Amino acid sequence: MKQLDLLYQGKAKSVYRSDEQGTLIMRFRDDITAFDGEKKDVLGGKGGYNTEVSAFFFRYLEERGIKTHFLGMIDPITMAVRDLTMIPLEVIVRNVAAGSIVRRYPFTEGAPLDPPVIVIDYKDDSRHDPMLNDDLILALRLTTREELDQIKANALAINELLKDHLDARGIILVDFKMEFGRRDGTIHLGDEISMDSMRLWDKETRQSMDKDVYRFNKGDVMTEYAKVAKRIIS
């Protein structure tokens, strides 16, 4: 497969066209950012850990009936993915109260959320990703009602699958972000599932094992990424 022109460059990934119709090339970079890009660094090896974990979870979910954009690995930091028409929504499933939900609402840090809470944000950096409700999503014509119902059902199914896998490895899935896109009239999971997009706590110590380590100076983030990647894939 031949890499063609750059299609999109995000905070930590670059997406390129390929010479195969309907297939894109997604490369994970070593960039790490926090607070809407106010804090940023380049950490050697980070892209590799996120690629490895994302590829593992995409395969894991595909085997259990979840459609994703993942096609296969090209090299340790690059994967081939289906070309989706991305829906500009960030779908967050929260199992434990932490982060912005505690700052904005009267939840106690660490309180379990049962059933899980789905929060959907409009993916727009210039507007700081404002939260949406169903009426706003439909009024903006971002999805149909049927698509929105499917996205929510997929999000909850993915949450249960990831929670089971992580719990067996001593990790609490506090919350995580997903993005979805359309392909041939069907909703697919896109983007990534990695330590950059999940909030993970060690089940025994309740210590962070994700980008919060970098965000809040809790230790060496690369050490944590290496440890959690090994536990996830074991």
C-alpha positions as CSV (number, residue, x, y, z in Angstrom):
1,M,0.0,0.0,0.0
2,K,1.4,3.4,-1.0
3,Q,1.0,6.5,1.2
4,L,-0.3,9.5,-0.7
5,D,-1.1,13.1,0.5
6,L,-1.9,14.1,4.1
7,L,-5.6,14.3,4.6
8,Y,-5.8,15.3,8.3
9,Q,-3.4,16.1,11.1
10,G,-4.8,16.0,14.7
11,K,-3.1,16.5,18.0
12,A,-1.4,13.1,18.0
13,K,-2.3,11.3,14.7
14,S,-1.9,12.0,11.0
15,V,-4.2,10.5,8.4
16,Y,-3.1,10.0,4.8
17,R,-4.8,8.9,1.6
18,S,-3.6,5.6,0.1
19,D,-3.5,4.2,-3.3
20,E,-6.3,1.7,-2.4
21,Q,-9.8,3.0,-2.8
22,G,-11.7,3.3,0.5
23,T,-8.6,2.8,2.6
24,L,-6.7,5.4,4.6
25,I,-3.4,5.3,6.4
26,M,-3.4,6.4,10.1
27,R,-0.1,7.1,11.8
28,F,0.2,7.6,15.6
29,R,2.8,10.3,16.5
30,D,4.7,10.8,19.8
31,D,3.0,14.1,20.5
32,I,1.1,14.5,23.7
33,T,-1.1,17.4,24.6
34,A,-3.4,18.6,27.4
35,F,-5.8,21.4,28.2
36,D,-6.7,22.2,24.6
37,G,-3.1,22.1,23.5
38,E,-1.8,24.5,26.2
39,K,0.5,21.8,27.5
40,K,2.4,19.7,24.9
41,D,5.5,17.6,24.5
42,V,6.9,14.9,22.3
43,L,7.6,11.7,24.1
44,G,9.6,8.9,22.3
45,G,7.6,5.7,22.1
46,K,4.2,7.1,23.0
47,G,2.8,6.6,19.5
48,G,3.8,3.0,19.5
49,Y,2.0,2.2,22.8
50,N,-1.2,3.9,21.6
51,T,-1.0,2.1,18.2
52,E,-0.5,-1.3,19.9
53,V,-3.4,-0.8,22.4
54,S,-5.8,0.6,19.8
55,A,-5.1,-2.2,17.3
56,F,-5.6,-4.8,20.1
57,F,-8.9,-3.3,21.1
58,F,-10.2,-2.9,17.5
59,R,-9.5,-6.6,16.9
60,Y,-11.0,-7.5,20.3
61,L,-14.2,-5.5,19.5
62,E,-14.5,-6.8,15.9
63,E,-14.3,-10.4,17.1
64,R,-17.3,-9.5,19.3
65,G,-19.5,-8.0,16.6
66,I,-18.6,-4.3,16.8
67,K,-17.8,-2.7,13.4
68,T,-14.7,-0.6,13.4
69,H,-12.5,1.2,10.9
70,F,-9.5,-1.1,11.6
71,L,-8.1,-3.1,8.7
72,G,-4.6,-4.1,9.8
73,M,-1.2,-2.9,10.9
74,I,1.4,-1.5,8.4
75,D,4.2,-0.9,10.9
76,P,4.4,-0.4,14.7
77,I,3.0,3.1,14.6
78,T,0.8,2.9,11.5
79,M,-2.5,1.1,10.6
80,A,-4.7,0.8,7.6
81,V,-8.2,1.9,8.2
82,R,-11.5,2.1,6.4
83,D,-12.3,5.6,5.0
84,L,-15.3,6.7,7.1
85,T,-17.5,9.8,6.9
86,M,-16.8,10.9,10.4
87,I,-19.6,12.3,12.6
88,P,-18.3,15.4,14.5
89,L,-19.3,14.0,17.9
90,E,-17.2,12.9,20.9
91,V,-19.1,10.1,22.7
92,I,-17.9,9.7,26.3
93,V,-19.1,6.8,28.5
94,R,-18.5,7.4,32.2
95,N,-18.5,4.6,34.7
96,V,-17.0,6.5,37.6
97,A,-17.3,10.2,38.4
98,A,-14.0,12.0,37.6
99,G,-12.6,14.9,35.6
100,S,-15.0,17.5,34.1
101,I,-18.2,15.8,35.4
102,V,-17.0,16.4,38.9
103,R,-16.0,20.0,38.2
104,R,-19.3,20.8,36.5
105,Y,-21.9,18.9,38.5
106,P,-22.3,17.9,42.2
107,F,-20.7,14.4,41.9
108,T,-18.1,13.1,44.3
109,E,-14.7,12.1,42.7
110,G,-14.6,8.3,42.5
111,A,-18.4,7.8,42.9
112,P,-19.7,4.9,40.7
113,L,-22.2,5.8,38.0
114,D,-24.6,3.0,37.6
115,P,-26.0,2.8,35.0
116,P,-23.1,4.4,33.0
117,V,-23.6,8.0,31.9
118,I,-23.2,8.9,28.2
119,V,-22.1,12.4,27.4
120,I,-21.9,13.7,23.9
121,D,-19.8,16.7,22.9
122,Y,-19.7,18.6,19.6
123,K,-16.2,18.1,18.1
124,D,-15.1,21.7,17.5
125,D,-11.9,23.1,19.0
126,S,-12.9,26.7,18.2
127,R,-16.0,26.2,20.5
128,H,-14.2,24.1,23.1
129,D,-16.2,21.0,22.3
130,P,-19.6,22.0,23.9
131,M,-21.8,19.4,25.3
132,L,-24.9,18.4,23.2
133,N,-28.2,16.8,24.0
134,D,-30.3,14.7,21.6
135,D,-32.4,17.6,20.5
136,L,-29.4,19.7,19.5
137,I,-27.8,16.8,17.7
138,L,-30.9,16.3,15.6
139,A,-31.5,20.0,15.1
140,L,-27.9,20.4,13.8
141,R,-28.6,17.4,11.5
142,L,-25.4,15.6,12.8
143,T,-27.2,12.3,12.8
144,T,-30.6,10.8,12.3
145,R,-32.6,9.5,15.3
146,E,-31.8,6.0,14.2
147,E,-28.1,6.7,13.9
148,L,-28.0,8.4,17.3
149,D,-29.8,5.4,18.9
150,Q,-27.3,3.0,17.2
151,I,-24.3,5.1,18.4
152,K,-25.5,5.1,22.0
153,A,-26.2,1.3,21.8
154,N,-22.8,0.7,20.4
155,A,-21.1,2.9,23.0
156,L,-22.7,1.0,25.8
157,A,-21.9,-2.4,24.3
158,I,-18.3,-1.3,23.7
159,N,-18.1,-0.1,27.3
160,E,-19.2,-3.4,28.7
161,L,-16.7,-5.3,26.6
162,L,-13.8,-3.0,27.6
163,K,-14.8,-3.0,31.2
164,D,-14.8,-6.8,31.4
165,H,-11.4,-7.0,29.7
166,L,-9.8,-4.4,31.9
167,D,-11.4,-5.5,35.1
168,A,-9.8,-9.0,34.7
169,R,-6.4,-7.2,34.5
170,G,-6.9,-5.1,37.6
171,I,-7.8,-1.9,35.8
172,I,-10.9,0.3,36.3
173,L,-12.3,1.8,33.2
174,V,-13.3,5.2,34.7
175,D,-14.4,6.7,31.3
176,F,-13.4,6.9,27.7
177,K,-14.0,8.8,24.5
178,M,-15.1,7.4,21.1
179,E,-15.8,8.7,17.7
180,F,-18.0,7.1,15.0
181,G,-18.4,7.4,11.3
182,R,-20.5,6.1,8.4
183,R,-19.5,3.6,5.8
184,D,-22.0,2.1,3.3
185,G,-24.9,3.2,5.5
186,T,-23.5,1.5,8.6
187,I,-22.0,3.1,11.8
188,H,-18.4,2.1,12.5
189,L,-16.2,3.0,15.5
190,G,-13.3,5.1,14.3
191,D,-10.4,7.2,15.7
192,E,-8.6,5.3,18.5
193,I,-9.0,3.5,21.9
194,S,-5.8,4.1,23.8
195,M,-4.4,5.6,27.0
196,D,-4.9,9.0,25.4
197,S,-8.7,8.5,25.1
198,M,-9.4,6.5,28.3
199,R,-9.3,7.3,31.9
200,L,-7.9,4.2,33.7
201,W,-7.2,3.6,37.4
202,D,-5.4,0.7,39.0
203,K,-8.0,-1.3,40.9
204,E,-6.0,-1.7,44.1
205,T,-4.2,1.7,44.4
206,R,-6.7,3.9,42.4
207,Q,-3.7,5.5,40.8
208,S,-4.0,7.0,37.3
209,M,-2.7,4.9,34.4
210,D,-3.5,7.2,31.5
211,K,-2.9,10.8,30.1
212,D,-3.9,12.2,33.5
213,V,-0.4,11.3,34.7
214,Y,0.9,13.8,32.2
215,R,-1.9,16.3,32.5
216,F,-1.6,16.7,36.3
217,N,2.2,15.8,36.7
218,K,1.5,12.6,38.6
219,G,4.7,10.8,37.6
220,D,6.3,9.5,34.4
221,V,3.6,9.0,31.9
222,M,5.7,6.8,29.6
223,T,6.3,4.4,32.4
224,E,2.6,4.2,33.0
225,Y,1.8,3.8,29.3
226,A,4.3,0.9,29.1
227,K,2.8,-0.8,32.2
228,V,-0.8,-0.5,31.2
229,A,-0.2,-1.5,27.6
230,K,1.5,-4.7,28.8
231,R,-1.4,-5.5,31.1
232,I,-4.1,-4.8,28.5
233,I,-2.5,-7.0,25.8
234,S,-1.5,-9.8,28.2
